[in-house]
């Protein structure tokens, strides 16, 4: 059986997509024996930059693997599929940081090859509008996957949560595009951006009350069980 392919996707910057991906990858890297590859498809190259920085800073540390993919090359969808095929037998989990371009082929093909899509959701008018537009594109891709004999699961994670009315309304998005919401939200804590790493875990995994651990436990059950 090949790797589980999990894409983190959103259509607006600032939603915490890349940060959440890196925190999740680092936790799995430290808490399990699974082999992880992160494909950095986002033009900002945040994951790849962090990987190179930490490689130089901690040359003997064990990192999860990172590969930067350029969607501006000729026939990118063909090369992307080849990249996935080569990686599937080497890794247990392939995380994909999807570019935020709703009408580009990169989003369609990123979702098409995915087993699971994680959508960080933030309570702002612009973020919500972009999330709704993105989720409306999911049924078409899901239909194309089903024709190939595969299913697609979509999960929403409420990110940068506070106690405002706007955040309570986020739960109304459940079901849109077939999305299921995590019951474990992530708050807007400065520590997450400060400790993102391709090496180290964000928190003590033995603390049952830590909000990230609650999210992580749910992620493991929903996505990797």
MOWOTA-V39351 format. One record per residue. N is the residue number from 0. RES is the residue in one small letter. SS is DSSP state (a for helix, b for strand, c for the rest). OMEGA is omega in radians with two decimals (999 if undefined). D_LAST is the distance of its C-alpha to the last C-alpha in whole Angstrom. Layout:
# MOWOTA-V39351
((N & RES & SS & OMEGA & D_LAST) (N & RES & SS & OMEGA & D_LAST))
This chain:
# MOWOTA-V39351
((0 & x & c & -3.10 & 14) (1 & x & c & -3.11 & 15) (2 & x & c & 2.97 & 13) (3 & x & b & -3.09 & 11) (4 & x & b & -3.06 & 14) (5 & x & b & -3.14 & 13) (6 & x & b & 3.01 & 17) (7 & x & b & -2.99 & 18) (8 & x & c & 3.01 & 21) (9 & x & c & -3.04 & 24) (10 & x & c & 3.11 & 28) (11 & x & c & 3.10 & 30) (12 & x & c & 3.10 & 30) (13 & x & c & -3.13 & 30) (14 & x & c & -3.13 & 26) (15 & x & c & -3.10 & 25) (16 & x & a & -3.07 & 22) (17 & x & a & 3.11 & 23) (18 & x & a & -3.13 & 23) (19 & x & a & 3.09 & 20) (20 & x & a & -3.08 & 18) (21 & x & a & 3.10 & 20) (22 & x & a & -3.14 & 19) (23 & x & a & -3.14 & 15) (24 & x & a & -3.13 & 16) (25 & x & a & 3.14 & 18) (26 & x & a & 3.10 & 16) (27 & x & a & 3.12 & 13) (28 & x & a & -3.08 & 16) (29 & x & a & -3.00 & 18) (30 & x & a & 3.14 & 15) (31 & x & c & 3.08 & 13) (32 & x & c & -3.11 & 14) (33 & x & c & 3.09 & 13) (34 & x & c & -2.98 & 16) (35 & x & b & 2.94 & 16) (36 & x & b & 2.99 & 19) (37 & x & b & 3.04 & 20) (38 & x & b & -3.13 & 22) (39 & x & b & -3.13 & 25) (40 & x & c & -3.11 & 26) (41 & x & c & -3.11 & 28) (42 & x & c & -3.14 & 31) (43 & x & c & 3.08 & 32) (44 & x & c & -3.09 & 30) (45 & x & a & -3.11 & 29) (46 & x & a & -3.13 & 26) (47 & x & a & 3.12 & 28) (48 & x & a & 3.11 & 31) (49 & x & a & 3.12 & 29) (50 & x & a & -3.12 & 28) (51 & x & a & -3.14 & 31) (52 & x & a & -3.11 & 33) (53 & x & a & 3.08 & 30) (54 & x & a & 3.11 & 31) (55 & x & a & -3.08 & 35) (56 & x & a & -3.13 & 34) (57 & x & c & -3.01 & 32) (58 & x & c & -3.10 & 33) (59 & x & c & -3.12 & 31) (60 & x & c & 3.12 & 28) (61 & x & c & 3.13 & 25) (62 & x & c & 2.88 & 23) (63 & x & c & -3.05 & 21) (64 & x & b & 3.13 & 22) (65 & x & b & 3.09 & 24) (66 & x & b & 3.13 & 25) (67 & x & b & 3.13 & 28) (68 & x & c & -3.10 & 28) (69 & x & c & -3.14 & 31) (70 & x & c & -3.14 & 31) (71 & x & c & 3.12 & 35) (72 & x & c & 3.07 & 36) (73 & x & c & 3.13 & 37) (74 & x & c & -3.04 & 35) (75 & x & a & -3.10 & 32) (76 & x & a & 3.11 & 29) (77 & x & a & -3.14 & 30) (78 & x & a & 3.09 & 30) (79 & x & a & 3.12 & 26) (80 & x & a & 3.10 & 25) (81 & x & a & 3.10 & 27) (82 & x & a & 3.13 & 25) (83 & x & a & -3.12 & 21) (84 & x & a & 3.12 & 22) (85 & x & a & -3.06 & 24) (86 & x & a & -3.00 & 21) (87 & x & a & -3.11 & 18) (88 & x & c & -3.10 & 19) (89 & x & c & -3.04 & 19) (90 & x & c & 3.05 & 16) (91 & x & c & -3.11 & 13) (92 & x & b & 3.01 & 12) (93 & x & b & 3.05 & 15) (94 & x & b & 3.13 & 16) (95 & x & b & 3.07 & 19) (96 & x & b & -2.97 & 22) (97 & x & c & 3.05 & 23) (98 & x & c & -3.12 & 27) (99 & x & c & -3.10 & 28) (100 & x & c & -2.89 & 30) (101 & x & c & -3.07 & 30) (102 & x & c & 3.13 & 32) (103 & x & c & 3.13 & 32) (104 & x & a & -3.12 & 30) (105 & x & a & 3.13 & 28) (106 & x & a & -3.12 & 26) (107 & x & a & -3.09 & 26) (108 & x & a & 3.06 & 25) (109 & x & a & 3.13 & 22) (110 & x & a & -3.08 & 20) (111 & x & a & -3.11 & 21) (112 & x & c & -3.04 & 19) (113 & x & c & 2.95 & 16) (114 & x & c & -3.07 & 13) (115 & x & b & 3.03 & 13) (116 & x & b & 3.06 & 15) (117 & x & b & -3.10 & 16) (118 & x & b & 3.03 & 19) (119 & x & b & -3.07 & 21) (120 & x & b & -3.12 & 23) (121 & x & c & -3.09 & 27) (122 & x & c & 2.93 & 29) (123 & x & c & -3.06 & 32) (124 & x & a & -3.12 & 34) (125 & x & a & 3.13 & 34) (126 & x & a & -3.11 & 30) (127 & x & a & 3.12 & 30) (128 & x & a & 3.13 & 32) (129 & x & a & 3.13 & 30) (130 & x & a & 3.12 & 27) (131 & x & a & 3.12 & 28) (132 & x & a & 3.14 & 30) (133 & x & a & -3.10 & 26) (134 & x & a & 3.11 & 24) (135 & x & a & 3.12 & 27) (136 & x & a & -3.04 & 27) (137 & x & a & -3.09 & 23) (138 & x & a & -3.14 & 24) (139 & x & a & 3.13 & 26) (140 & x & a & 3.12 & 24) (141 & x & a & 3.12 & 21) (142 & x & a & 3.12 & 24) (143 & x & a & 3.09 & 25) (144 & x & a & -3.13 & 21) (145 & x & a & 3.08 & 21) (146 & x & a & 3.12 & 25) (147 & x & c & 3.10 & 23) (148 & x & c & -3.11 & 20) (149 & x & c & 3.09 & 17) (150 & x & c & -3.13 & 16) (151 & x & c & 3.06 & 15) (152 & x & b & -3.13 & 13) (153 & x & b & -3.13 & 15) (154 & x & b & 3.06 & 15) (155 & x & b & 3.09 & 18) (156 & x & b & 3.11 & 18) (157 & x & b & -3.02 & 21) (158 & x & c & -3.13 & 23) (159 & x & c & -3.02 & 26) (160 & x & b & 2.95 & 26) (161 & x & c & -3.06 & 29) (162 & x & c & -3.12 & 31) (163 & x & c & 3.11 & 33) (164 & x & a & -3.13 & 33) (165 & x & a & 3.14 & 32) (166 & x & a & 3.09 & 29) (167 & x & a & -3.13 & 29) (168 & x & a & -3.12 & 29) (169 & x & a & -3.11 & 26) (170 & x & a & 3.10 & 24) (171 & x & a & 3.12 & 27) (172 & x & a & -3.12 & 25) (173 & x & c & 3.13 & 22) (174 & x & c & -3.14 & 22) (175 & x & a & -3.09 & 24) (176 & x & a & -3.10 & 23) (177 & x & a & -3.10 & 20) (178 & x & b & 3.01 & 18) (179 & x & b & -3.12 & 16) (180 & x & b & 2.94 & 17) (181 & x & c & 3.04 & 15) (182 & x & c & -3.14 & 17) (183 & x & c & -3.14 & 17) (184 & x & c & 3.05 & 20) (185 & x & c & -3.11 & 21) (186 & x & b & -3.10 & 25) (187 & x & c & -3.09 & 28) (188 & x & c & -3.11 & 28) (189 & x & a & -3.05 & 30) (190 & x & a & -3.09 & 28) (191 & x & a & 3.13 & 25) (192 & x & a & -3.11 & 28) (193 & x & a & -3.00 & 30) (194 & x & a & 3.10 & 27) (195 & x & c & -2.99 & 25) (196 & x & c & 2.99 & 25) (197 & x & c & -3.11 & 23) (198 & x & c & -2.91 & 24) (199 & x & c & 3.09 & 23) (200 & x & c & -3.08 & 21) (201 & x & c & -3.02 & 22) (202 & x & c & 3.07 & 22) (203 & x & c & -3.09 & 22) (204 & x & c & -3.11 & 18) (205 & x & c & 3.12 & 20) (206 & x & c & -3.06 & 21) (207 & x & c & -3.10 & 19) (208 & x & c & 3.14 & 22) (209 & x & c & -3.06 & 21) (210 & x & a & 3.12 & 20) (211 & x & a & 3.11 & 18) (212 & x & a & 3.09 & 16) (213 & x & a & 3.06 & 16) (214 & x & a & -3.08 & 15) (215 & x & a & 3.12 & 12) (216 & x & a & 3.12 & 11) (217 & x & a & 3.11 & 10) (218 & x & a & -3.12 & 9) (219 & x & a & -3.13 & 6) (220 & x & a & -3.04 & 5) (221 & x & a & -2.97 & 6) (222 & x & a & -3.02 & 6) (223 & x & a & 3.12 & 4) (224 & x & c & 999 & 0))
